[in-house]
Amino acid sequence: MPSLTISRGVEPPEDWRAFAVAHGTFYHRPEWAQCLADIYRLRLDYYSATTGGGLCGILAVAEIPPLIGPRRFVSLPFSYASGPLANDAATAAALSQAVVDRARERGVSRVELKSRGEYPPAPEFQRASRYATYEIPTDGGEPFVWRQLHAGSTQRSIKKGRKSGLVIRRGESTSDWLIMAELEERTAHGHGLPAPPRRFFIEGCRRLQAAGLADLYLALPSSGAPAAAITTWKGARSWIYAFGASDPAQLEHRPNHLLLWAAIQDAIAAGCRFDMGRAAPEQEGLVEFKRRWGGQALPLAYDYWPAPAGLNLAPRNRGPMATAAALWSHLPASVARLGSGLYRYLG
């Protein structure tokens, strides 16, 4: 039986992309990993498993610099399911062990590998299962998906939005992506969170869009300020609701519902499922919102070495995270915008 070989490089091998497309999600694409490395100035390593000359597993890992915690390896920041992608559990474990070995070499004290739990945690890792993502099955086509929407909430909001006169269109230009960035700054501030730097949207997302891996949807009134915008990530089998932001003064027109339904319709036409994104159990309102769109819970598995720790384990509705969010939401908008420089430490 051919032996398993694990290699590491700062660039993905030529067959990495094809393996990611065939077996993985958007978060396994090398274009996404490179976007994170470029925008957030992160050191990135690509681990490859081969046997008999063929690729049988991949794993991209970013090194997150210290701010309020230790330096750590994460696969990947701002990606809730991007851990080892492998043909079997033994290969996934070998990739995970290679990251631990590298952490010891570099004096990195924590490793966090995020996945959908396809395989058991590798030796030396401990698993935490706090989160789930909520995926909408689309096999039955648009009529089936529509019937799964909550009639008194989601369907009703879409119908109300259609009567509002809002125009829904795709965005591609720098000015379009700037709208997304500015709305996200406003929305994130209201939630007590720093927003990504504008460069992430204007440069990073535009590059992903040019590669067919992202899209931008805008809700625009006949005159005045944009009402809302959403960003989607586009994998080979599933699209992901990545960002959604809106003008609070225009929420009565339900622009977010119109945008989401437009994106879901496009995913259905492309033969893809639609992932509504991650939520923690204490985020009850967010969980209910995703379920009312027909989202079905898929548990996520976060594997830690040497032990579970960090922001992903902290509850959102109490303790330090809730206190920090309350304080951040009261900062002047101009000050909060400067906080985008903190974003690279949060993944």
Contacts in CASP RR format, 6 or more apart in sequence:
PFRMAT RR
TARGET T0000
AUTHOR 0000-0000-0000
METHOD contacts of the structure
MODEL  1
MPSLTISRGVEPPEDWRAFAVAHGTFYHRPEWAQCLADIYRLRLDYYSAT
TGGGLCGILAVAEIPPLIGPRRFVSLPFSYASGPLANDAATAAALSQAVV
DRARERGVSRVELKSRGEYPPAPEFQRASRYATYEIPTDGGEPFVWRQLH
AGSTQRSIKKGRKSGLVIRRGESTSDWLIMAELEERTAHGHGLPAPPRRF
FIEGCRRLQAAGLADLYLALPSSGAPAAAITTWKGARSWIYAFGASDPAQ
LEHRPNHLLLWAAIQDAIAAGCRFDMGRAAPEQEGLVEFKRRWGGQALPL
AYDYWPAPAGLNLAPRNRGPMATAAALWSHLPASVARLGSGLYRYLG
2 51 0 8 1.000
2 52 0 8 1.000
2 53 0 8 1.000
3 51 0 8 1.000
4 49 0 8 1.000
4 50 0 8 1.000
4 51 0 8 1.000
4 56 0 8 1.000
4 90 0 8 1.000
4 91 0 8 1.000
4 94 0 8 1.000
5 49 0 8 1.000
5 50 0 8 1.000
5 51 0 8 1.000
6 47 0 8 1.000
6 48 0 8 1.000
6 49 0 8 1.000
6 94 0 8 1.000
6 95 0 8 1.000
6 98 0 8 1.000
7 13 0 8 1.000
7 47 0 8 1.000
7 48 0 8 1.000
7 50 0 8 1.000
8 45 0 8 1.000
8 46 0 8 1.000
8 47 0 8 1.000
8 48 0 8 1.000
8 98 0 8 1.000
8 102 0 8 1.000
9 45 0 8 1.000
9 46 0 8 1.000
9 47 0 8 1.000
9 48 0 8 1.000
10 44 0 8 1.000
10 45 0 8 1.000
10 46 0 8 1.000
11 46 0 8 1.000
12 30 0 8 1.000
12 33 0 8 1.000
12 46 0 8 1.000
12 48 0 8 1.000
12 58 0 8 1.000
12 60 0 8 1.000
13 46 0 8 1.000
13 48 0 8 1.000
13 55 0 8 1.000
15 54 0 8 1.000
15 55 0 8 1.000
16 30 0 8 1.000
16 46 0 8 1.000
16 48 0 8 1.000
16 55 0 8 1.000
16 58 0 8 1.000
17 29 0 8 1.000
17 30 0 8 1.000
19 55 0 8 1.000
19 57 0 8 1.000
19 58 0 8 1.000
19 85 0 8 1.000
20 28 0 8 1.000
20 29 0 8 1.000
20 30 0 8 1.000
20 58 0 8 1.000
20 85 0 8 1.000
21 29 0 8 1.000
21 236 0 8 1.000
22 236 0 8 1.000
23 85 0 8 1.000
24 85 0 8 1.000
24 236 0 8 1.000
24 237 0 8 1.000
25 81 0 8 1.000
25 82 0 8 1.000
25 235 0 8 1.000
25 237 0 8 1.000
25 238 0 8 1.000
25 240 0 8 1.000
26 32 0 8 1.000
26 213 0 8 1.000
26 233 0 8 1.000
26 234 0 8 1.000
26 235 0 8 1.000
26 238 0 8 1.000
26 239 0 8 1.000
26 240 0 8 1.000
27 76 0 8 1.000
27 79 0 8 1.000
27 80 0 8 1.000
27 81 0 8 1.000
27 82 0 8 1.000
27 233 0 8 1.000
28 58 0 8 1.000
28 60 0 8 1.000
28 82 0 8 1.000
28 83 0 8 1.000
28 85 0 8 1.000
29 213 0 8 1.000
29 235 0 8 1.000
30 46 0 8 1.000
30 60 0 8 1.000
31 207 0 8 1.000
31 208 0 8 1.000
31 211 0 8 1.000
31 213 0 8 1.000
32 76 0 8 1.000
32 79 0 8 1.000
32 208 0 8 1.000
32 213 0 8 1.000
32 233 0 8 1.000
33 44 0 8 1.000
33 46 0 8 1.000
33 60 0 8 1.000
33 62 0 8 1.000
33 76 0 8 1.000
34 44 0 8 1.000
35 204 0 8 1.000
35 205 0 8 1.000
35 207 0 8 1.000
35 208 0 8 1.000
36 42 0 8 1.000
36 44 0 8 1.000
36 62 0 8 1.000
36 76 0 8 1.000
36 77 0 8 1.000
36 78 0 8 1.000
36 79 0 8 1.000
37 43 0 8 1.000
37 44 0 8 1.000
37 62 0 8 1.000
38 203 0 8 1.000
38 204 0 8 1.000
39 196 0 8 1.000
39 197 0 8 1.000
39 199 0 8 1.000
39 200 0 8 1.000
39 203 0 8 1.000
39 204 0 8 1.000
40 77 0 8 1.000
40 343 0 8 1.000
40 344 0 8 1.000
41 344 0 8 1.000
42 62 0 8 1.000
42 63 0 8 1.000
42 64 0 8 1.000
42 77 0 8 1.000
42 344 0 8 1.000
43 62 0 8 1.000
43 63 0 8 1.000
44 60 0 8 1.000
44 61 0 8 1.000
44 62 0 8 1.000
44 63 0 8 1.000
45 60 0 8 1.000
45 61 0 8 1.000
45 63 0 8 1.000
45 102 0 8 1.000
46 58 0 8 1.000
46 59 0 8 1.000
46 60 0 8 1.000
47 58 0 8 1.000
47 59 0 8 1.000
47 60 0 8 1.000
47 61 0 8 1.000
47 95 0 8 1.000
47 98 0 8 1.000
47 99 0 8 1.000
48 55 0 8 1.000
48 57 0 8 1.000
48 58 0 8 1.000
49 55 0 8 1.000
49 56 0 8 1.000
49 57 0 8 1.000
49 58 0 8 1.000
49 86 0 8 1.000
49 91 0 8 1.000
49 94 0 8 1.000
49 95 0 8 1.000
50 56 0 8 1.000
51 91 0 8 1.000
56 86 0 8 1.000
56 87 0 8 1.000
56 88 0 8 1.000
56 91 0 8 1.000
57 84 0 8 1.000
57 85 0 8 1.000
57 86 0 8 1.000
57 87 0 8 1.000
57 91 0 8 1.000
57 92 0 8 1.000
57 95 0 8 1.000
58 84 0 8 1.000
58 85 0 8 1.000
58 86 0 8 1.000
58 95 0 8 1.000
59 75 0 8 1.000
59 83 0 8 1.000
59 84 0 8 1.000
59 85 0 8 1.000
59 95 0 8 1.000
59 96 0 8 1.000
59 98 0 8 1.000
59 99 0 8 1.000
59 113 0 8 1.000
60 75 0 8 1.000
60 76 0 8 1.000
60 82 0 8 1.000
61 73 0 8 1.000
61 74 0 8 1.000
61 75 0 8 1.000
61 76 0 8 1.000
61 99 0 8 1.000
61 102 0 8 1.000
61 111 0 8 1.000
62 73 0 8 1.000
62 74 0 8 1.000
62 75 0 8 1.000
62 76 0 8 1.000
62 77 0 8 1.000
63 71 0 8 1.000
63 72 0 8 1.000
63 73 0 8 1.000
63 106 0 8 1.000
63 108 0 8 1.000
64 71 0 8 1.000
64 72 0 8 1.000
64 73 0 8 1.000
64 74 0 8 1.000
64 77 0 8 1.000
64 344 0 8 1.000
64 345 0 8 1.000
64 347 0 8 1.000
65 71 0 8 1.000
65 344 0 8 1.000
65 345 0 8 1.000
66 345 0 8 1.000
67 342 0 8 1.000
67 345 0 8 1.000
68 345 0 8 1.000
69 310 0 8 1.000
70 108 0 8 1.000
70 109 0 8 1.000
70 110 0 8 1.000
71 107 0 8 1.000
71 108 0 8 1.000
71 109 0 8 1.000
71 110 0 8 1.000
72 108 0 8 1.000
72 109 0 8 1.000
72 110 0 8 1.000
72 111 0 8 1.000
72 112 0 8 1.000
73 99 0 8 1.000
73 102 0 8 1.000
73 103 0 8 1.000
73 108 0 8 1.000
73 110 0 8 1.000
73 111 0 8 1.000
73 112 0 8 1.000
74 111 0 8 1.000
74 112 0 8 1.000
74 114 0 8 1.000
74 347 0 8 1.000
75 82 0 8 1.000
75 83 0 8 1.000
75 84 0 8 1.000
75 99 0 8 1.000
75 112 0 8 1.000
75 113 0 8 1.000
75 114 0 8 1.000
76 82 0 8 1.000
76 83 0 8 1.000
76 114 0 8 1.000
77 344 0 8 1.000
77 346 0 8 1.000
77 347 0 8 1.000
78 347 0 8 1.000
79 114 0 8 1.000
80 114 0 8 1.000
80 131 0 8 1.000
80 133 0 8 1.000
80 277 0 8 1.000
80 278 0 8 1.000
80 300 0 8 1.000
81 114 0 8 1.000
81 115 0 8 1.000
81 116 0 8 1.000
81 133 0 8 1.000
81 300 0 8 1.000
82 114 0 8 1.000
82 115 0 8 1.000
83 113 0 8 1.000
83 114 0 8 1.000
83 115 0 8 1.000
84 91 0 8 1.000
84 92 0 8 1.000
84 95 0 8 1.000
84 96 0 8 1.000
84 113 0 8 1.000
84 115 0 8 1.000
84 119 0 8 1.000
86 92 0 8 1.000
86 95 0 8 1.000
86 119 0 8 1.000
88 119 0 8 1.000
89 119 0 8 1.000
89 120 0 8 1.000
92 118 0 8 1.000
92 119 0 8 1.000
92 122 0 8 1.000
93 119 0 8 1.000
93 122 0 8 1.000
93 123 0 8 1.000
96 111 0 8 1.000
96 113 0 8 1.000
96 121 0 8 1.000
96 122 0 8 1.000
96 125 0 8 1.000
96 303 0 8 1.000
97 122 0 8 1.000
97 123 0 8 1.000
97 124 0 8 1.000
99 111 0 8 1.000
99 113 0 8 1.000
99 305 0 8 1.000
100 111 0 8 1.000
100 124 0 8 1.000
100 125 0 8 1.000
100 305 0 8 1.000
102 108 0 8 1.000
103 109 0 8 1.000
103 110 0 8 1.000
103 111 0 8 1.000
103 305 0 8 1.000
110 304 0 8 1.000
110 305 0 8 1.000
110 306 0 8 1.000
110 309 0 8 1.000
110 310 0 8 1.000
111 125 0 8 1.000
111 304 0 8 1.000
111 305 0 8 1.000
112 302 0 8 1.000
112 303 0 8 1.000
112 304 0 8 1.000
112 310 0 8 1.000
112 312 0 8 1.000
113 125 0 8 1.000
113 302 0 8 1.000
113 303 0 8 1.000
113 304 0 8 1.000
114 300 0 8 1.000
114 301 0 8 1.000
114 302 0 8 1.000
114 303 0 8 1.000
115 300 0 8 1.000
115 301 0 8 1.000
115 302 0 8 1.000
115 303 0 8 1.000
116 133 0 8 1.000
116 298 0 8 1.000
116 299 0 8 1.000
116 300 0 8 1.000
116 301 0 8 1.000
117 299 0 8 1.000
117 300 0 8 1.000
117 301 0 8 1.000
121 127 0 8 1.000
121 301 0 8 1.000
121 303 0 8 1.000
122 303 0 8 1.000
124 305 0 8 1.000
124 306 0 8 1.000
125 303 0 8 1.000
125 304 0 8 1.000
125 305 0 8 1.000
126 303 0 8 1.000
126 304 0 8 1.000
126 305 0 8 1.000
126 306 0 8 1.000
126 307 0 8 1.000
126 308 0 8 1.000
127 301 0 8 1.000
127 302 0 8 1.000
127 303 0 8 1.000
127 304 0 8 1.000
127 308 0 8 1.000
128 301 0 8 1.000
128 302 0 8 1.000
128 303 0 8 1.000
128 304 0 8 1.000
128 308 0 8 1.000
128 312 0 8 1.000
128 313 0 8 1.000
129 299 0 8 1.000
129 300 0 8 1.000
129 301 0 8 1.000
129 302 0 8 1.000
130 280 0 8 1.000
130 281 0 8 1.000
130 300 0 8 1.000
130 302 0 8 1.000
130 312 0 8 1.000
130 313 0 8 1.000
131 278 0 8 1.000
131 279 0 8 1.000
131 280 0 8 1.000
131 299 0 8 1.000
131 300 0 8 1.000
131 302 0 8 1.000
131 312 0 8 1.000
132 278 0 8 1.000
132 279 0 8 1.000
132 281 0 8 1.000
132 297 0 8 1.000
132 298 0 8 1.000
132 299 0 8 1.000
132 300 0 8 1.000
133 275 0 8 1.000
133 276 0 8 1.000
133 277 0 8 1.000
133 278 0 8 1.000
133 279 0 8 1.000
133 297 0 8 1.000
133 298 0 8 1.000
133 300 0 8 1.000
134 275 0 8 1.000
134 276 0 8 1.000
134 277 0 8 1.000
134 279 0 8 1.000
134 287 0 8 1.000
134 290 0 8 1.000
134 291 0 8 1.000
134 293 0 8 1.000
134 294 0 8 1.000
134 295 0 8 1.000
134 296 0 8 1.000
134 297 0 8 1.000
134 298 0 8 1.000
135 238 0 8 1.000
135 273 0 8 1.000
135 274 0 8 1.000
135 275 0 8 1.000
135 276 0 8 1.000
135 295 0 8 1.000
135 296 0 8 1.000
135 298 0 8 1.000
136 145 0 8 1.000
136 148 0 8 1.000
136 264 0 8 1.000
136 273 0 8 1.000
136 274 0 8 1.000
136 275 0 8 1.000
136 276 0 8 1.000
136 293 0 8 1.000
136 294 0 8 1.000
136 295 0 8 1.000
136 296 0 8 1.000
137 145 0 8 1.000
137 273 0 8 1.000
137 296 0 8 1.000
138 144 0 8 1.000
138 145 0 8 1.000
138 264 0 8 1.000
138 267 0 8 1.000
138 268 0 8 1.000
138 271 0 8 1.000
138 272 0 8 1.000
138 273 0 8 1.000
138 274 0 8 1.000
141 268 0 8 1.000
142 265 0 8 1.000
142 268 0 8 1.000
145 264 0 8 1.000
145 268 0 8 1.000
145 294 0 8 1.000
146 155 0 8 1.000
148 293 0 8 1.000
148 294 0 8 1.000
148 295 0 8 1.000
149 155 0 8 1.000
149 158 0 8 1.000
149 292 0 8 1.000
149 293 0 8 1.000
149 294 0 8 1.000
150 291 0 8 1.000
150 292 0 8 1.000
150 293 0 8 1.000
150 294 0 8 1.000
153 292 0 8 1.000
154 257 0 8 1.000
154 292 0 8 1.000
154 293 0 8 1.000
157 254 0 8 1.000
157 257 0 8 1.000
158 254 0 8 1.000
158 257 0 8 1.000
158 258 0 8 1.000
158 261 0 8 1.000
160 253 0 8 1.000
160 254 0 8 1.000
160 257 0 8 1.000
161 253 0 8 1.000
161 254 0 8 1.000
161 255 0 8 1.000
161 257 0 8 1.000
161 258 0 8 1.000
162 258 0 8 1.000
164 253 0 8 1.000
164 254 0 8 1.000
164 255 0 8 1.000
164 258 0 8 1.000
165 221 0 8 1.000
165 222 0 8 1.000
165 253 0 8 1.000
166 219 0 8 1.000
166 220 0 8 1.000
166 221 0 8 1.000
166 227 0 8 1.000
166 253 0 8 1.000
166 255 0 8 1.000
166 258 0 8 1.000
167 219 0 8 1.000
167 220 0 8 1.000
167 221 0 8 1.000
167 222 0 8 1.000
168 217 0 8 1.000
168 218 0 8 1.000
168 219 0 8 1.000
168 220 0 8 1.000
168 258 0 8 1.000
168 259 0 8 1.000
168 262 0 8 1.000
169 217 0 8 1.000
169 218 0 8 1.000
169 220 0 8 1.000
170 215 0 8 1.000
170 216 0 8 1.000
170 217 0 8 1.000
170 218 0 8 1.000
171 177 0 8 1.000
171 215 0 8 1.000
171 216 0 8 1.000
171 217 0 8 1.000
171 218 0 8 1.000
172 206 0 8 1.000
172 209 0 8 1.000
172 216 0 8 1.000
174 202 0 8 1.000
174 206 0 8 1.000
176 216 0 8 1.000
176 218 0 8 1.000
177 201 0 8 1.000
177 202 0 8 1.000
177 205 0 8 1.000
177 206 0 8 1.000
177 216 0 8 1.000
178 198 0 8 1.000
178 201 0 8 1.000
178 202 0 8 1.000
179 218 0 8 1.000
179 226 0 8 1.000
179 229 0 8 1.000
180 201 0 8 1.000
180 205 0 8 1.000
180 216 0 8 1.000
180 218 0 8 1.000
180 229 0 8 1.000
180 231 0 8 1.000
180 243 0 8 1.000
180 245 0 8 1.000
181 195 0 8 1.000
181 196 0 8 1.000
181 198 0 8 1.000
181 200 0 8 1.000
181 201 0 8 1.000
181 202 0 8 1.000
182 198 0 8 1.000
183 226 0 8 1.000
183 228 0 8 1.000
183 229 0 8 1.000
183 244 0 8 1.000
183 245 0 8 1.000
183 246 0 8 1.000
183 247 0 8 1.000
184 195 0 8 1.000
184 196 0 8 1.000
184 201 0 8 1.000
184 229 0 8 1.000
184 243 0 8 1.000
184 244 0 8 1.000
184 245 0 8 1.000
185 195 0 8 1.000
185 198 0 8 1.000
185 333 0 8 1.000
185 336 0 8 1.000
185 337 0 8 1.000
185 340 0 8 1.000
186 245 0 8 1.000
186 247 0 8 1.000
186 248 0 8 1.000
186 333 0 8 1.000
187 195 0 8 1.000
187 244 0 8 1.000
187 245 0 8 1.000
187 246 0 8 1.000
188 194 0 8 1.000
188 195 0 8 1.000
188 245 0 8 1.000
189 195 0 8 1.000
189 328 0 8 1.000
189 329 0 8 1.000
189 331 0 8 1.000
189 333 0 8 1.000
189 336 0 8 1.000
189 337 0 8 1.000
190 329 0 8 1.000
191 325 0 8 1.000
191 329 0 8 1.000
192 324 0 8 1.000
192 325 0 8 1.000
192 326 0 8 1.000
192 327 0 8 1.000
192 328 0 8 1.000
192 329 0 8 1.000
193 325 0 8 1.000
193 328 0 8 1.000
194 328 0 8 1.000
194 336 0 8 1.000
194 339 0 8 1.000
194 340 0 8 1.000
194 341 0 8 1.000
194 342 0 8 1.000
194 343 0 8 1.000
194 346 0 8 1.000
195 336 0 8 1.000
195 337 0 8 1.000
195 339 0 8 1.000
195 340 0 8 1.000
195 343 0 8 1.000
196 340 0 8 1.000
196 343 0 8 1.000
197 340 0 8 1.000
197 341 0 8 1.000
197 343 0 8 1.000
198 340 0 8 1.000
200 343 0 8 1.000
201 231 0 8 1.000
205 214 0 8 1.000
205 216 0 8 1.000
205 231 0 8 1.000
208 214 0 8 1.000
208 233 0 8 1.000
209 215 0 8 1.000
209 216 0 8 1.000
212 234 0 8 1.000
213 233 0 8 1.000
213 234 0 8 1.000
213 235 0 8 1.000
214 231 0 8 1.000
214 232 0 8 1.000
214 233 0 8 1.000
214 234 0 8 1.000
214 242 0 8 1.000
215 231 0 8 1.000
215 232 0 8 1.000
215 234 0 8 1.000
215 263 0 8 1.000
215 266 0 8 1.000
216 229 0 8 1.000
216 230 0 8 1.000
216 231 0 8 1.000
217 229 0 8 1.000
217 230 0 8 1.000
217 231 0 8 1.000
217 232 0 8 1.000
217 259 0 8 1.000
217 262 0 8 1.000
217 263 0 8 1.000
218 226 0 8 1.000
218 228 0 8 1.000
218 229 0 8 1.000
218 259 0 8 1.000
219 226 0 8 1.000
219 227 0 8 1.000
219 228 0 8 1.000
219 229 0 8 1.000
219 246 0 8 1.000
219 255 0 8 1.000
219 256 0 8 1.000
219 258 0 8 1.000
219 259 0 8 1.000
220 226 0 8 1.000
220 227 0 8 1.000
221 227 0 8 1.000
221 250 0 8 1.000
221 253 0 8 1.000
225 247 0 8 1.000
225 250 0 8 1.000
226 247 0 8 1.000
227 246 0 8 1.000
227 247 0 8 1.000
227 250 0 8 1.000
227 253 0 8 1.000
227 255 0 8 1.000
228 244 0 8 1.000
228 245 0 8 1.000
228 246 0 8 1.000
228 247 0 8 1.000
228 250 0 8 1.000
228 255 0 8 1.000
228 256 0 8 1.000
228 259 0 8 1.000
229 243 0 8 1.000
229 244 0 8 1.000
229 245 0 8 1.000
229 246 0 8 1.000
229 259 0 8 1.000
230 241 0 8 1.000
230 242 0 8 1.000
230 243 0 8 1.000
230 244 0 8 1.000
230 245 0 8 1.000
230 256 0 8 1.000
230 259 0 8 1.000
230 260 0 8 1.000
230 263 0 8 1.000
231 242 0 8 1.000
231 243 0 8 1.000
231 244 0 8 1.000
232 239 0 8 1.000
232 240 0 8 1.000
232 241 0 8 1.000
232 242 0 8 1.000
232 263 0 8 1.000
232 267 0 8 1.000
233 239 0 8 1.000
233 240 0 8 1.000
233 242 0 8 1.000
234 240 0 8 1.000
234 270 0 8 1.000
234 272 0 8 1.000
235 272 0 8 1.000
236 272 0 8 1.000
237 272 0 8 1.000
237 273 0 8 1.000
238 272 0 8 1.000
238 273 0 8 1.000
238 274 0 8 1.000
238 275 0 8 1.000
239 263 0 8 1.000
239 266 0 8 1.000
239 267 0 8 1.000
239 270 0 8 1.000
239 272 0 8 1.000
239 273 0 8 1.000
239 274 0 8 1.000
239 275 0 8 1.000
240 275 0 8 1.000
240 277 0 8 1.000
241 260 0 8 1.000
241 263 0 8 1.000
241 274 0 8 1.000
241 275 0 8 1.000
241 276 0 8 1.000
241 277 0 8 1.000
244 256 0 8 1.000
244 259 0 8 1.000
246 255 0 8 1.000
246 256 0 8 1.000
260 293 0 8 1.000
263 274 0 8 1.000
264 274 0 8 1.000
264 293 0 8 1.000
267 273 0 8 1.000
267 274 0 8 1.000
268 274 0 8 1.000
276 290 0 8 1.000
276 293 0 8 1.000
276 295 0 8 1.000
277 290 0 8 1.000
278 300 0 8 1.000
279 286 0 8 1.000
279 287 0 8 1.000
279 290 0 8 1.000
280 315 0 8 1.000
280 316 0 8 1.000
281 287 0 8 1.000
282 315 0 8 1.000
282 316 0 8 1.000
282 317 0 8 1.000
282 318 0 8 1.000
283 316 0 8 1.000
283 317 0 8 1.000
302 308 0 8 1.000
302 312 0 8 1.000
311 321 0 8 1.000
311 346 0 8 1.000
311 347 0 8 1.000
314 320 0 8 1.000
314 321 0 8 1.000
315 321 0 8 1.000
315 322 0 8 1.000
316 322 0 8 1.000
316 325 0 8 1.000
328 336 0 8 1.000
END
